[in-house]
């Protein structure tokens, strides 16, 4: 099934798409299912168990808070980020939770359990949710996997369950599952599953990648809806950069005592009126070229600023755009802002083309490998975002489909083997700086690809396959468990 831009880019909250956004959606989905099945009024308490990576780094990612907010009925786009920070304490203090905004059930902190010794079969980010009646009998149970980028998969929807039942889990042993739903292929004019197929389609149809993706999108929704969503994503990205630059907070939460650097860097770079891109209290979304107002050697500093601003907002639990994950949420906005402020002729049509092109590349990673740090390491998060941003920028710089594919390949090739080793399980070190570094890599990749005719030895398809194999070969401790790499060496 083709993924839409509505899937690849979504508005959510920090700090993690797989450990915060996905679990919140899982909690909400569970509450919705209880309502749909007519079980809500019979529920006396609920219990969630987190396994694998969700357990090992869930505290630092606020997974327990996210699940609780989801059970209340909140989704990542509409929830107040400040509520997510306090919901677990509030419900624990009251001893109750308002399930799906209406039905009170007993609740204590231990009702979100971290199982540090078990990993479910299908994916490292697994969780089980159960509802019990007054007699403490389990009346409903669901197993959900948060597979990266905020996407969730229900065990009952998987087509091949033959190797998924874990008989050592008593909640799995007696669980009946429905027949899997048949997924209908969406009626799109230009389906593709590989980069080579995508480039071939462009040649055959004499269209750019953005034009092909737009045609697919408008086959599923109206052009007005697609255009509005693209603007919405761009506006949220701009707001996130602005919020990060103007934040009054000096320190990130979590106990590492990591200072926010974006506000200070912004004050340094915006020393005069011509470089002060954010003024007043209202968000400004105007094109104000900076090229003539700054020294050439500070362009990289601005790109660093854009990425740091987003990822500090993410680390603080703020509103961000998952692109394609939260841990790598700063890269595409940073490169888009580079395009917006430093490329002559930049306009909203270019922004749309950038996002459409990047979405196509993100789909290839999601379809043929993974964007989950728990599954393939940070190469699947920062690496895929770098590749997407490189492709998007190359496209709006006038690159051919071959050059765009080349830019995407360069972007991932030089992130292969990147481990996921967040210190303290927090999306702060090395995650925030890693986004800034990858943003500049993406820009370099796009410009390097534009200097060639698009021909190259390693294809994007080969690089994606290599990323997948490399991720599976990684020791588990290097895949978002905070048990290896910097997370093990640096004591905090």
N, C-alpha and C positions, 0 to 999 in steps of 0.2 A: 504494500500500500504506500503510495507516495505521501510524503510529509509536506504539509503546507507551510507557508511563512507564518501562519497562525499557530503552528506547532513549534517551529524552530525558534521563533522569537516570542517570548511571552513576558508580561509584566508580573513581577513577583517581589519577594522580600529576601534579604540576606540572612545568613551568610552562605548558604549552599543550596544548589538546585536539587541535588540528589539526597541531601540529608535534612533539608528544611522544606523546600517547596514540594518535593515529591511526597514526603511523609504527611504534610498538611493536606495535600490532595487525597492521600490514602485515608486519612481520618475523616475528611468530609465525605468521601465516597462511601465509607462504612456507615456513617450516620444517614446518608441518603438511602442506602440499601435497606436499613432498618425501617425507614419510613415507607419505602416502596413496597416492602414485604408485609406491612401491617404489624410489625413486631415492636414498634417504638414504645407503645404504652406498656409493654410487658417487661421492658428492660429496667433492671434495678442497679446494675453496675456494668462497666466496661473495663476491659484489660487489654493493653497492647504490649507485645514483646518484640524487642528490636534485636536483630541478629547480625553477625558479621561486622562489616564496616559501619553499619548504622549503630551498632553497639559500641565498637571500639573508639569511634570519634564523635558519637552522638551528643555527648555532653558539650563539647566545644562547638558543635554546630547547632546547638539548640533544638535537636531532634525531638526531645521530650516535650518541649514547649510547642513545637510545630504540630505534633500529633494532637495535642490537647486542643489547640486552636481549631484544627480541622474537625475534631469531634464536636466542637461547639457549632460548627457549620460554616466557618470562615474559609475562604479560598485565598490563595496568595496575592491575587490582584486587588481584592477589596479590603482585606484585613488592614487595620491600623498597625503599622510596624511596631509602635510602642506597646500595643496590646500583647503582641507575641512575646515581648521581653518579660511580661509580668503575669501572663495567664496561668502558668503552672503554680506560681506562688499563691495567686488569688484563689484558684480552685482548691488547692491543698488547705489553705487557711479556712475556707468555708466548708470543706468536706463534701463538696458537691460540684457537679458540672451540669450545665444546661445543654443537654444533647440536642443538636440541630436547632438551637436557639429556643427550644420550647419545653423539652422534657427533662426534668431534674433527675439525676442519678447520683448515687454515692460515688465519691472520688477521693483518692489519696495519692500522694506522689508515687507510691509503689505500684500504682495501676499502670504506669508506664515503666516497663521492666527492661533493663539492659542485660541480655544474656551474652556474657563475654566468651563463652566456650563453644558456641554453636554457630555454624554458617549454613544457611539453606542452600539447596543444590543448584537452583537455576541462576542465582545472581548473588554477589556478596552483600547487596543492600536489600535484605529481606526482612519482613515484619509480619507478625500475625496479630489480628484483632479479634476479640471475642466479646460477646454480649451475654449477660447472665440475668435470669429472672430472680424473683424474691426467694425462691428455694435454692438459689445458687446453682441452678442448672444452666448449662450453656445452651442458648437457643439460636445462636448464629455465630459463624466464624468465617473469617476471610484471611487468605494469605496474599500479600501484596509485595511486589518488588519495585523499588525505586531505581530505575535503570539508567539514570543520568539525564541532565537537562530538564528535570522536573517531570519527565515521563514516568508513568507508573503502569505496571502490568499485573493484572489479577491472575492468580494461578488457574482459576476456573476458565480463563479465556485462552490459555495456551493450548495449541493444537496437539502437542505431544507431551502427555503427562506421564509417559511410561517410566521415565527415570527421575521424576520430580518428587514423588511421595517419599517422605523421610519417616520411616516407621518408628524411628527412635523418638519422634516427637508425638506424644500422646494426642495432641490436638490435630495432628495430621492423620493419624492412623484410622480414625473413624469418620473423617470428614468426607461427605459425599459432594461431588462436584457435578455441575450441570454439563451437558454437552457444549463444547466450544461453539461460540457464535461464528457463523460464516462471514468472513470479512469480504465485503463487496469492493472490488477495485473501483476507485473513483473514475468517472468518465472524463478523462483528460486527453487532450489531443497529442501530447508529446511525452509519453512515459519514457523513462530512462533509468537504468540501474547502475551504470558505471560512467566514469568520466569519458571513456572513449566513445560510448554511445551518445553521451551529451554533445561532445564536439562534432561527431558525425551528423547528429540531428541539426546542429547549427549550420553546417555546410549544406546539407540537403535542403533545408527550409530557407536558407539565406537569412537567418535571424541570429541575433545575439543571444547569449545565455539568458540575460534578463528578459528578453522578449519571449523566449520559450516558456520561462517560468511564469511570466505574467499571463500568457495564454492559458497555461494550466490552472492558474489561480482563478481566472475569470470564467473558466469552465465550471468551477465549483461554487463561485460566489459572484455577486455583481461587481462590476468594475468600481462602483462607488464604494462598496464595502472594502475591497482590496486597497484602494487608494487611501481610504480613511484609516485603515489599519497600519499601513506603511507610515503615514504621517504620525499616527499615535505612537508607534515605536520610536520614531525619530525624536518626537517631542519629549518622551520619557527619558531617552538617552541624554538629551540636552539638559533636562531638569536635573538628572542625576549628576552630571558633570558640574552644573552650577551649584547644587547643594553641597557637593564635596568640596568645591573651591571656597565656598562662603561659610562652611560649618564653623560654629562657635565651640564645638567640642575639641579638646586638646589631646585626648587619649582614647584609644580604642578599648572596648570592653573585653573582658575575658581573663585578666590577670597577668598577661605578658607585659603590660605597661608599654605597649607600642604607641608612640606618638603619631598623631595625624600630621602628615607633611604637606598635603595638598594646599591647605589654607595659607601656610607660610610661603610656599612656592608661588602660589597665585599672587600674593602681595608683592613678591619680588619681581615677578614678570610683568605685573600690571602697574608699573610705577608711574605711568603717565596716562593721560586721557585716551590716547590712541590705542593703547594696549589693554585698557580696562574694559573687558568684554562683558562683564556683569555689573550692572549698576542698579541701585535701588532694591526694592523688595519683590517686585513682580518679575517673573521669568521673562527674559528677553530672548526672542528667537529671530534675530535679524542677522543678515549676512554682513559681517564687518571684517573685510580682509585685513589680515595682520601682516601680510608679506612685506609691505613697504614701511611698516612701523617698527620692525625689529631687526636686529642683527641676524644674519643668516645662520650663525652658529647656535642660535637659541631655539631654532625650530624643534630640535630634538627635546629640549627642555619642556616646550609646550606639549609635545606628545606625551612625555613622561607625566606631566601635570594632569592631562585628561584621563590617563589610565589610573593614576594614583587616586584621583578624585572619586572615580567610580568604585574602585575596589575598597577604598576606605569607607564609602557609604555601604557597600555590601558587608564588609566586616563588622560594621556597626549595626547591622540588622535593618538597614534602610531600604527604600523602594528602589529597585533596579530592574533592568531588562535582562532576562536570562538569554545569553547570546554566545554559544548555545547552552552554556552552563553558568552558574553564579561564580564559580571559582575563576572563570576566564571572562567574566562579564565586562571587563574594562577594555578589552582589545579592540573589538569592533567599534564601540563608541569613540575610542581614542583615534583610530585611523579615519573614521568618518569625520571627526572634528578636524583632523589634519586636512582632509579633502575640503571641508567647508570653509576653513579660514586661510588655507595656504595655496589652493589651486585656483587659478584664474578661471572664471566662468562657472564655478560651482553653483549648483542650484538644486531645488528639491527634486527635479527629475533625475538628477545624478544620484541623489541620496537614495531614491527608490530603486534605481538600477543597481546601486551598490548592494542594497539589502537583498534584492531578488537574486543577484549573482551569488552572494555569500550564502544565501539559503540553499541554493542548489548544491554547493560544495558541502555544506553541513549535512544535508540529506545523505550524501554519499558516505560520509563518515558514520552517520547513525545507522545506515542500512548495511554497510559492508564491514564495519568494525565496531566501534563503540565511542561514546563521548563521556563515559563514566570513569572517573578517577579510581574508583574502587575496583573496576574491572581491568583497565589497561594502564593505569597510572596517569600522571599529569599530561603526558603526550596526547591523551584523548580529550583533554579539556583545553589547556593552553595551546597545545599543538593544533588541534582542529580549529580553534578560534583564530589562530595566527594564519592558518591556511585559508580560512573563509575571508578574513580581512584582506589578505594579499590578493585574493581573486577579485573581491569587490573593488578594491582600489585600482587594480590593473584594468578592469573593465571600464571604469569611469575616466581613466586616463587615455582611453581609446584603444585598449588592447584587443587583439583578435581573440576568438575562442581558444585557439592554441596557446596564445600568450597567457591568457587567463588561467588555463589548466596548468601551464608551466609555473606561473606565480604561486598557485595553490600547492603545487608539488614542492617548490622550494620552501614554502612556509612550513610544511609538515616535515620535510626531510631533515631539517636542522633542529627539530624538536624530538626526533625519534629517541626513545629510551628515557625520556624525562619522567622521573619518578614523582609520586605524590607523597610527600613527607611533611605535612603541616605540623609545625611545632605546637604541642599542646592540643592537637586536634582542632586548632583555630584556623580560619581562612585568612591568615595574616602574614606569617613568615613561613616560607618564602613567597607566598602566593601573590601578595600585592606588588612587590617589585618585579616578579616574574611576568606580570601582565604588562608592565611598562617596557620591559626588555622585548617581549614578543611583539608589542605594537610597533616598535622601531624595526624589528626584523621583518614584519609584514610589509612595511613601507619599502624597505630595501628589496624584498623579494619581488614586489610589484614592479619597481623601477628596473631591476635586473632583467625580469622577464620581458619588459618593453624594449630592452636593448637588443633582444634576440628576435629570430623569426618564429619562435615558438617551438622549434624542434629541440628535443632533449632526450637523453638516454633513459632516465628513470621516469616512468609514467606516474601520474597521480594515483592510478589504480594500484600500481605496484607498491607505492609508498604507503597507501592505506592498508593494504594487505600486510605489509611489513610491520606497520604500527600494531595491527591486531596480533600478529604472531609474537612480536616483542613484548606486548603487554601480557600475553598469556604465559610467556616464559619468565616474566618477572617473579621473584619471590613475593609471596603475599605481603610481607612487611613493607614493601615498597609501593603498595597500591592502597593508599588512603586508609592506613590503619594506625598511623603515628607510632609505629613500632620499629621503623628503620630510617635510614638517612639522617637528615638534620634533626628530625623529631627524636631520634634516639641519642644523638651525640650531644645536642644542646639541652642541658638540664634547666628546667624552669619551675 
